[in-house]
Amino acid sequence: MYDRLKGFRDFYPEEMAARRAMIDTLEATAQQYGFREVGTPALERTAMYVDKSGEAIVDELYAFEDDGGRGVALTPELTPTVARMVVAKQQALAKPIKWFSTRPFWRYEEPQQGRFREFYQLNADIFGSDDPTADAEILAYAADALSGLGLTAEDFEFRLSHRDILGGLLESMAGDVDTRAAIRAVDKSEKIERAEYHDLLVDAGLTRDQAMEFETLLETGDLEELLAFAETERVRSAVENLRAVLSAAEDYGVREYITLSLETARGLDYYTGVVFECFDSTGDVSRAVFGGGRYDDLIESFGGQSMPAVGVAPGLAPLSLLLQRAGVWPEEALETDYYVLQIGDTQSEAARIVRDLREAGHVVETDVSDRSFGAQLEYADSINARTVVIVGEQDLEEDQVTLKNMASGDQLQVPVETFPGKNPEPRLTDYE
């Protein structure tokens, strides 16, 4: 007997049915927005992550040397991979590039609520546009996908910020501040004690008083006050961009989902502009459900020509928690349209009916274990079959088969030669 690895999960058919319904909604909405599906490998060169994040990142990866002596890692995120793909065919791709994919990723970290070592997420990205409407379209996609899953504005919020506002404020306070370290501190601010947060800001180059002032400015969220405090082109441009994104979000009809939150930073260094995170409005889901933002410099850093980009990545595990908390998690149940039950030597005719029903697009099962009538009927009930088609020797002698409605228990004999016929979904009521 083998135990499942820590941080990895099994999904049995009932739960997988609910997950599939969630994934289908996320993907269908992405396709409505014109995102095109791509496929990506599970392995990339470890150097791709080290070059962007430093050697310390290796401790968070499932990294190893393959038989060819190459340092490789199971992909911990998608953004570097799609950046590599864009660079490979940058000149040939029509702009803007709108891609999505749903797949697993791997990080060697301590599992917690909504976070596992193997995790699944959908990624949707737009490459080739720095217009605020591209940011708004990403936000609109995410909001529409969540609405399609049954959530409302009372269930979630997008906390929106801008990295250049944070960076500009920091630079106006201290010329030698390590803005990356300070922004990482902001990203951790809700997860650590206030004193520890201030310590991190001081380590990044602020004084203790400046750290407290910086925290206060972010908490107010007053853009006019920020402009008055930091009269720099970087801050003015960022505020203007942020307001343009909010205006475009209003045009898209999703402004109600957005809260201005300058304490939202996103920890990854490649973010450059607008960033956001989605949270459960009640706080029952203790971490961000997902996040996204703009990363305009990443393509160039991968050796391509400068190309702006913005994206979002809904994580399926925390999103599942939000849907369950809100009471809109899809039903965990199997669905079967027809079960073709065989009694006696009826294999040939039963197989013909199965083929015809499947060709009509239905989910159909039949006996593959030579079981008794009672065992087959019990199995049909266990797979939630709506209609059982009983193909028995006696019925066939009279050129009949019997249809049984599993919900009501009603039964009706129908001519075998006309079943299922041209009716796309034959039921008892069609013959009464």
C-alpha positions as CSV (number, residue, x, y, z in Angstrom):
1,M,0.0,0.0,0.0
2,Y,1.5,3.3,-1.1
3,D,0.6,6.7,0.5
4,R,-0.1,9.7,-1.6
5,L,2.8,12.3,-1.6
6,K,2.4,15.3,0.6
7,G,1.1,18.3,-1.3
8,F,-0.4,16.2,-4.1
9,R,-4.1,15.3,-4.5
10,D,-6.3,12.7,-6.0
11,F,-9.6,13.7,-7.7
12,Y,-12.2,11.0,-7.8
13,P,-15.0,11.1,-10.5
14,E,-17.6,13.1,-8.5
15,E,-15.2,15.8,-7.5
16,M,-13.6,15.8,-10.9
17,A,-17.0,16.4,-12.5
18,A,-17.4,19.6,-10.4
19,R,-13.8,20.7,-11.2
20,R,-14.5,20.1,-14.9
21,A,-17.6,22.3,-14.8
22,M,-15.4,25.0,-13.2
23,I,-12.6,24.7,-15.7
24,D,-15.1,24.6,-18.6
25,T,-16.6,28.0,-17.5
26,L,-13.2,29.6,-17.1
27,E,-12.1,28.3,-20.5
28,A,-15.3,29.1,-22.3
29,T,-15.2,32.7,-21.0
30,A,-11.5,33.0,-22.1
31,Q,-12.5,31.9,-25.6
32,Q,-15.4,34.4,-25.7
33,Y,-12.8,37.1,-25.1
34,G,-10.7,35.8,-28.0
35,F,-8.0,34.1,-26.0
36,R,-6.5,31.1,-28.0
37,E,-5.4,28.0,-26.2
38,V,-1.8,27.0,-26.2
39,G,0.0,23.9,-24.8
40,T,3.2,24.1,-22.9
41,P,5.8,21.5,-21.5
42,A,6.1,20.3,-18.0
43,L,9.9,20.7,-17.9
44,E,12.0,23.8,-18.6
45,R,15.6,24.5,-18.0
46,T,16.3,25.4,-14.4
47,A,18.5,28.3,-15.6
48,M,15.4,30.1,-16.9
49,Y,14.2,30.5,-13.4
50,V,17.6,31.1,-11.8
51,D,18.4,33.9,-14.3
52,K,15.2,35.7,-13.3
53,S,15.0,35.0,-9.6
54,G,18.4,34.0,-8.3
55,E,19.9,30.7,-7.1
56,A,17.6,30.7,-4.1
57,I,14.7,29.8,-6.3
58,V,16.1,26.3,-6.8
59,D,15.0,25.4,-3.2
60,E,11.4,26.1,-4.2
61,L,11.5,24.0,-7.4
62,Y,11.3,20.3,-8.3
63,A,14.7,20.6,-10.0
64,F,17.1,17.8,-11.1
65,E,19.6,16.8,-13.7
66,D,18.2,14.6,-16.5
67,D,20.1,11.8,-18.2
68,G,21.5,14.2,-20.7
69,G,23.2,16.2,-18.0
70,R,20.8,19.1,-18.4
71,G,19.5,21.0,-15.3
72,V,15.7,20.9,-15.6
73,A,12.8,21.8,-13.4
74,L,9.1,21.0,-13.3
75,T,7.5,24.4,-14.3
76,P,6.5,26.4,-11.2
77,E,4.6,29.0,-13.2
78,L,3.6,29.7,-16.8
79,T,4.7,33.3,-17.5
80,P,8.4,32.6,-18.3
81,T,7.4,29.7,-20.6
82,V,4.9,31.8,-22.6
83,A,7.5,34.6,-22.8
84,R,10.0,32.1,-24.2
85,M,7.3,31.0,-26.7
86,V,6.6,34.6,-27.8
87,V,10.3,35.4,-28.3
88,A,10.7,32.2,-30.5
89,K,8.1,33.4,-33.0
90,Q,7.7,37.1,-32.2
91,Q,7.9,38.5,-35.7
92,A,5.4,35.9,-37.1
93,L,2.7,36.3,-34.4
94,A,-0.2,38.7,-35.1
95,K,-0.5,41.3,-32.4
96,P,-2.0,41.5,-29.9
97,I,-1.3,38.0,-28.9
98,K,-4.0,36.6,-26.6
99,W,-3.3,33.1,-25.2
100,F,-4.6,30.9,-22.4
101,S,-4.0,27.5,-21.0
102,T,-5.1,25.3,-18.1
103,R,-2.5,23.0,-16.6
104,P,-0.6,21.8,-13.5
105,F,2.5,23.4,-11.9
106,W,4.8,22.4,-9.2
107,R,6.5,24.2,-6.3
108,Y,8.3,22.5,-3.4
109,E,6.7,24.5,-0.5
110,E,4.7,23.8,2.6
111,P,1.1,23.0,1.8
112,Q,-1.6,25.2,3.3
113,Q,-5.2,26.3,2.7
114,G,-5.7,26.5,-1.0
115,R,-2.0,25.8,-1.8
116,F,-0.4,22.5,-2.8
117,R,2.9,21.3,-4.2
118,E,1.1,20.4,-7.4
119,F,-1.4,23.0,-8.3
120,Y,-3.6,23.8,-11.3
121,Q,-4.4,27.2,-12.7
122,L,-5.6,28.9,-15.9
123,N,-3.4,31.6,-17.3
124,A,-4.7,34.3,-19.7
125,D,-2.2,36.8,-21.2
126,I,-2.3,39.6,-23.7
127,F,1.0,40.5,-25.4
128,G,1.6,43.5,-27.6
129,S,-0.6,46.3,-26.1
130,D,0.3,48.8,-23.4
131,D,-3.1,50.4,-23.6
132,P,-5.1,50.6,-20.4
133,T,-8.0,48.8,-22.1
134,A,-5.8,45.6,-22.2
135,D,-5.5,45.7,-18.4
136,A,-9.3,46.3,-18.2
137,E,-9.9,43.4,-20.5
138,I,-8.0,41.1,-18.3
139,L,-10.0,42.3,-15.3
140,A,-13.2,42.0,-17.2
141,Y,-12.4,38.4,-18.3
142,A,-11.7,37.5,-14.7
143,A,-14.9,39.1,-13.4
144,D,-17.0,37.6,-16.1
145,A,-15.6,34.1,-15.5
146,L,-16.3,34.4,-11.8
147,S,-19.8,35.7,-12.5
148,G,-20.3,32.8,-14.9
149,L,-19.5,30.4,-12.0
150,G,-22.3,32.0,-10.0
151,L,-20.4,34.5,-7.9
152,T,-21.6,38.1,-7.4
153,A,-19.9,41.4,-6.3
154,E,-20.7,40.4,-2.7
155,D,-18.6,37.3,-3.0
156,F,-15.2,38.7,-4.2
157,E,-13.2,41.9,-4.9
158,F,-10.2,42.8,-7.0
159,R,-7.7,44.8,-5.1
160,L,-5.9,47.0,-7.6
161,S,-2.6,48.9,-7.3
162,H,0.3,50.1,-9.4
163,R,3.9,49.1,-8.9
164,D,5.3,52.5,-10.2
165,I,3.2,54.3,-7.5
166,L,4.9,52.2,-4.9
167,G,8.4,52.5,-6.5
168,G,7.9,56.3,-7.1
169,L,6.9,56.9,-3.4
170,L,9.9,54.9,-2.2
171,E,12.3,56.8,-4.4
172,S,11.0,60.1,-3.3
173,M,11.6,59.2,0.3
174,A,15.1,57.7,0.0
175,G,17.3,57.8,-3.1
176,D,19.3,54.7,-2.2
177,V,16.3,52.5,-1.3
178,D,16.1,48.9,-2.6
179,T,12.7,49.3,-4.2
180,R,12.4,45.6,-5.1
181,A,13.0,44.6,-1.5
182,A,10.6,47.2,-0.2
183,I,7.9,46.1,-2.6
184,R,8.4,42.5,-1.5
185,A,7.9,43.8,2.0
186,V,4.6,45.4,1.0
187,D,3.5,42.2,-0.6
188,K,4.0,40.4,2.8
189,S,2.5,43.2,4.9
190,E,-0.8,41.5,5.6
191,K,0.9,38.2,6.6
192,I,3.4,39.5,9.1
193,E,3.4,41.7,12.3
194,R,3.6,45.5,11.8
195,A,7.0,45.7,13.5
196,E,8.4,43.0,11.2
197,Y,7.0,44.9,8.2
198,H,8.7,48.1,9.3
199,D,11.9,46.2,9.9
200,L,11.8,44.9,6.3
201,L,11.3,48.5,5.0
202,V,14.2,49.7,7.1
203,D,16.4,46.9,5.7
204,A,15.4,48.1,2.2
205,G,16.7,51.6,3.0
206,L,14.0,53.6,4.7
207,T,14.3,55.1,8.2
208,R,11.9,54.0,10.8
209,D,9.9,57.2,10.5
210,Q,9.9,56.9,6.7
211,A,8.6,53.3,7.0
212,M,5.7,54.5,9.2
213,E,4.9,57.4,6.8
214,F,5.1,55.1,3.8
215,E,2.6,52.7,5.4
216,T,0.2,55.5,6.3
217,L,0.3,56.9,2.7
218,L,-0.6,53.5,1.3
219,E,-3.4,52.9,3.8
220,T,-5.1,56.2,2.9
221,G,-5.2,55.3,-0.8
222,D,-5.8,58.9,-1.7
223,L,-4.2,59.4,-5.1
224,E,-4.3,63.2,-4.8
225,E,-2.5,63.1,-1.5
226,L,0.1,60.8,-3.1
227,L,0.6,63.2,-5.9
228,A,1.1,66.1,-3.5
229,F,3.6,64.1,-1.5
230,A,5.7,62.7,-4.4
231,E,5.7,65.2,-7.2
232,T,7.7,63.0,-9.6
233,E,7.0,62.1,-13.2
234,R,7.0,58.4,-12.3
235,V,4.2,58.8,-9.7
236,R,2.2,61.2,-11.9
237,S,2.4,58.8,-14.9
238,A,1.4,55.8,-12.8
239,V,-1.6,57.6,-11.2
240,E,-2.7,58.6,-14.7
241,N,-2.4,55.1,-15.9
242,L,-4.2,53.6,-12.9
243,R,-7.1,56.0,-13.4
244,A,-7.3,55.1,-17.1
245,V,-7.5,51.4,-16.2
246,L,-10.3,52.1,-13.8
247,S,-12.1,54.2,-16.4
248,A,-11.8,51.4,-18.9
249,A,-13.0,48.9,-16.3
250,E,-16.1,51.1,-15.9
251,D,-16.7,50.9,-19.6
252,Y,-16.4,47.1,-19.4
253,G,-19.0,47.1,-16.6
254,V,-16.7,45.6,-14.0
255,R,-15.7,48.6,-11.9
256,E,-18.0,47.4,-9.1
257,Y,-15.7,44.5,-8.5
258,I,-12.5,46.7,-8.0
259,T,-11.2,48.3,-4.9
260,L,-8.2,50.6,-5.0
261,S,-5.6,49.0,-2.6
262,L,-2.1,50.4,-2.8
263,E,-1.0,47.8,-0.3
264,T,-1.4,45.2,-3.0
265,A,2.1,44.7,-4.6
266,R,2.5,41.1,-6.0
267,G,5.8,39.7,-5.0
268,L,7.3,38.7,-8.3
269,D,9.9,41.1,-9.6
270,Y,8.9,41.1,-13.2
271,Y,5.6,43.0,-12.5
272,T,5.9,46.6,-13.9
273,G,2.6,48.4,-13.7
274,V,-1.0,47.7,-12.7
275,V,-1.2,44.7,-10.4
276,F,-4.2,43.1,-8.7
277,E,-5.3,40.3,-6.5
278,C,-8.7,38.6,-6.1
279,F,-10.0,38.1,-2.5
280,D,-13.0,36.4,-0.9
281,S,-15.0,39.3,0.4
282,T,-15.8,37.5,3.6
283,G,-12.2,36.6,4.4
284,D,-13.1,32.9,4.9
285,V,-10.6,32.0,2.2
286,S,-7.5,33.3,4.0
287,R,-5.3,34.0,1.0
288,A,-5.6,35.6,-2.4
289,V,-7.8,33.5,-4.7
290,F,-5.6,34.6,-7.7
291,G,-3.7,37.6,-9.0
292,G,-2.3,39.2,-12.1
293,G,-0.8,42.3,-13.6
294,R,1.4,43.9,-16.1
295,Y,4.9,42.8,-17.0
296,D,6.1,44.9,-19.8
297,D,9.9,44.1,-19.6
298,L,9.8,40.3,-19.5
299,I,9.8,39.6,-23.2
300,E,12.9,41.8,-23.7
301,S,14.6,40.2,-20.8
302,F,14.1,36.8,-22.6
303,G,16.0,38.1,-25.6
304,G,13.0,39.4,-27.6
305,Q,12.1,42.8,-28.9
306,S,10.4,45.1,-26.3
307,M,6.7,44.0,-26.0
308,P,4.2,45.0,-23.3
309,A,2.2,42.3,-21.6
310,V,-0.5,41.8,-19.0
311,G,-2.1,38.7,-17.6
312,V,-4.1,36.8,-14.9
313,A,-3.9,33.3,-13.4
314,P,-6.9,32.0,-11.5
315,G,-5.8,29.2,-9.3
316,L,-8.2,26.3,-9.2
317,A,-7.6,25.3,-5.5
318,P,-8.3,28.6,-3.9
319,L,-11.1,29.3,-6.4
320,S,-12.7,26.0,-5.4
321,L,-12.7,27.2,-1.8
322,L,-14.4,30.5,-2.8
323,L,-17.1,28.7,-4.8
324,Q,-17.7,26.3,-1.9
325,R,-17.9,29.2,0.6
326,A,-20.3,31.1,-1.6
327,G,-22.5,28.0,-2.1
328,V,-22.1,27.8,-5.8
329,W,-19.7,24.9,-6.1
330,P,-20.9,22.7,-9.0
331,E,-22.7,19.6,-8.0
332,E,-20.4,16.6,-7.4
333,A,-22.4,14.0,-9.2
334,L,-21.9,11.7,-12.2
335,E,-24.3,12.3,-15.2
336,T,-25.3,9.5,-17.5
337,D,-27.9,9.9,-20.2
338,Y,-28.6,6.2,-20.9
339,Y,-27.7,2.9,-19.5
340,V,-28.4,0.0,-21.9
341,L,-29.3,-3.0,-19.7
342,Q,-28.9,-6.5,-21.2
343,I,-30.9,-9.6,-20.3
344,G,-29.9,-12.9,-21.9
345,D,-28.3,-13.2,-25.4
346,T,-29.0,-9.7,-26.6
347,Q,-25.4,-8.4,-27.0
348,S,-25.7,-7.6,-30.8
349,E,-28.9,-5.5,-30.5
350,A,-27.8,-3.8,-27.3
351,A,-24.5,-2.8,-28.9
352,R,-26.4,-1.4,-31.9
353,I,-28.6,0.8,-29.6
354,V,-25.4,1.9,-27.7
355,R,-23.7,2.9,-30.9
356,D,-26.8,4.8,-32.1
357,L,-27.2,6.7,-28.9
358,R,-23.5,7.6,-28.7
359,E,-23.5,8.8,-32.3
360,A,-26.3,11.1,-31.2
361,G,-24.0,12.6,-28.7
362,H,-25.2,11.0,-25.5
363,V,-23.3,9.7,-22.5
364,V,-24.1,6.0,-22.6
365,E,-23.0,2.9,-20.6
366,T,-23.8,-0.7,-20.9
367,D,-22.9,-3.9,-19.1
368,V,-19.3,-5.1,-19.6
369,S,-19.2,-7.6,-16.7
370,D,-22.1,-10.1,-17.5
371,R,-24.0,-9.0,-14.4
372,S,-27.5,-9.9,-13.3
373,F,-30.5,-7.6,-14.0
374,G,-30.6,-6.3,-10.4
375,A,-26.8,-5.6,-10.4
376,Q,-27.1,-3.7,-13.6
377,L,-30.0,-1.7,-12.4
378,E,-28.2,-0.9,-9.2
379,Y,-25.1,0.2,-11.2
380,A,-27.3,2.4,-13.5
381,D,-28.6,4.2,-10.4
382,S,-25.1,4.7,-9.0
383,I,-24.0,6.5,-12.2
384,N,-27.1,8.7,-12.2
385,A,-28.5,7.3,-15.4
386,R,-31.6,9.3,-16.5
387,T,-33.1,6.5,-18.6
388,V,-32.4,2.8,-18.7
389,V,-33.0,0.9,-22.0
390,I,-33.8,-2.7,-21.1
391,V,-32.9,-5.0,-23.9
392,G,-34.2,-8.5,-23.0
393,E,-34.7,-11.7,-24.9
394,Q,-38.5,-11.8,-24.4
395,D,-38.9,-8.1,-25.4
396,L,-36.9,-8.7,-28.6
397,E,-39.1,-11.7,-29.5
398,E,-41.9,-9.1,-29.6
399,D,-39.7,-6.6,-31.4
400,Q,-39.7,-4.3,-28.3
401,V,-37.3,-2.8,-25.8
402,T,-38.3,-1.2,-22.5
403,L,-37.5,2.3,-21.4
404,K,-37.3,3.0,-17.7
405,N,-37.3,6.6,-16.3
406,M,-35.0,6.3,-13.3
407,A,-36.4,9.3,-11.5
408,S,-40.1,8.3,-11.6
409,G,-39.8,4.6,-12.0
410,D,-42.2,4.6,-15.0
411,Q,-41.6,2.1,-17.8
412,L,-42.8,1.8,-21.4
413,Q,-42.2,-0.6,-24.2
414,V,-41.3,0.8,-27.6
415,P,-40.6,-0.7,-31.0
416,V,-36.9,-1.8,-31.2
417,E,-36.7,-1.0,-34.9
418,T,-37.5,2.7,-34.4
419,F,-35.4,3.1,-31.3
420,P,-33.6,5.5,-30.9
421,G,-34.5,6.5,-34.5
422,K,-34.0,10.1,-35.5
423,N,-35.2,11.5,-32.2
424,P,-32.1,13.3,-30.8
425,E,-33.0,12.4,-27.2
426,P,-35.7,9.7,-27.0
427,R,-37.5,9.5,-23.7
428,L,-40.7,7.8,-22.4
429,T,-42.8,10.9,-23.1
430,D,-42.1,10.6,-26.8
431,Y,-43.9,7.3,-27.0
432,E,-46.9,7.9,-24.7
